[in-house]
């Protein structure tokens, strides 16, 4: 299935957009809370000698509010990096 960059797949809602490394951590946080989450990578771009991946995290529409609540309660795991 092809997905437009501007819309999530039907029945899913975007809860995160950004670096793929962050998306992987966010997906893991959501899954440990019993939520279904998927990550989709859109592109790789060069930025000052580094590859920057563009990812989105989606959850089913009926889990979107719980996912946002879980993310708001969780500390940013990359702050300690």
C-alpha positions as CSV (number, residue, x, y, z in Angstrom):
1,X,0.0,0.0,0.0
2,X,1.3,3.4,-0.9
3,X,0.8,6.1,1.7
4,X,0.7,9.8,0.9
5,X,3.1,11.9,3.0
6,X,0.3,14.2,3.9
7,X,-2.2,11.6,5.2
8,X,-2.0,8.5,7.4
9,X,-3.3,5.1,6.2
10,X,-7.1,4.7,6.5
11,X,-8.1,3.8,10.0
12,X,-4.8,5.0,11.5
13,X,-3.7,8.3,13.0
14,X,-0.3,9.9,13.1
15,X,1.1,10.4,16.6
16,X,4.7,11.3,15.8
17,X,6.7,12.7,12.9
18,X,10.5,13.1,13.0
19,X,13.7,11.2,13.2
20,X,13.5,7.4,12.8
21,X,15.6,6.8,15.9
22,X,13.0,8.7,17.9
23,X,10.2,6.9,16.1
24,X,11.6,3.6,17.1
25,X,11.7,4.6,20.8
26,X,8.2,6.0,20.6
27,X,6.9,2.8,19.0
28,X,8.5,0.8,21.8
29,X,7.0,3.0,24.5
30,X,3.5,2.7,23.0
31,X,3.8,-1.1,22.6
32,X,4.9,-1.5,26.2
33,X,1.6,0.2,27.1
34,X,-0.3,-2.3,25.1
35,X,-1.0,-0.1,22.1
36,X,-0.6,-1.1,18.5
37,X,1.9,1.1,16.8
38,X,3.6,1.0,13.4
39,X,6.5,3.1,12.0
40,X,6.9,4.1,8.4
41,X,10.1,5.5,6.9
42,X,9.6,8.0,4.1
43,X,13.0,9.1,3.0
44,X,16.6,9.7,3.8
45,X,18.1,13.1,3.4
46,X,21.7,14.4,3.8
47,X,22.1,17.1,6.3
48,X,25.6,18.5,7.0
49,X,27.3,15.2,6.3
50,X,24.7,13.0,8.1
51,X,21.8,11.0,6.9
52,X,18.5,12.1,8.4
53,X,15.6,9.7,8.1
54,X,12.0,10.9,8.1
55,X,9.6,8.6,9.9
56,X,6.0,8.6,11.2
57,X,4.4,6.6,13.9
58,X,0.8,5.6,13.5
59,X,-1.7,4.0,15.8
60,X,-5.3,2.8,15.1
61,X,-7.7,5.8,15.4
62,X,-9.4,4.3,18.4
63,X,-6.0,4.3,20.3
64,X,-4.8,7.7,19.3
65,X,-5.9,9.5,22.5
66,X,-4.4,6.8,24.7
67,X,-1.2,7.0,22.6
68,X,-0.9,10.8,23.0
69,X,-1.6,10.5,26.7
70,X,1.1,7.8,27.0
71,X,3.6,10.0,25.2
72,X,2.8,13.0,27.3
73,X,3.4,11.0,30.5
74,X,6.7,9.5,29.3
75,X,10.0,11.3,29.7
76,X,11.9,12.0,26.6
77,X,14.2,8.9,26.4
78,X,16.7,10.8,24.2
79,X,17.3,13.5,26.7
80,X,19.8,11.4,28.5
81,X,21.7,10.4,25.4
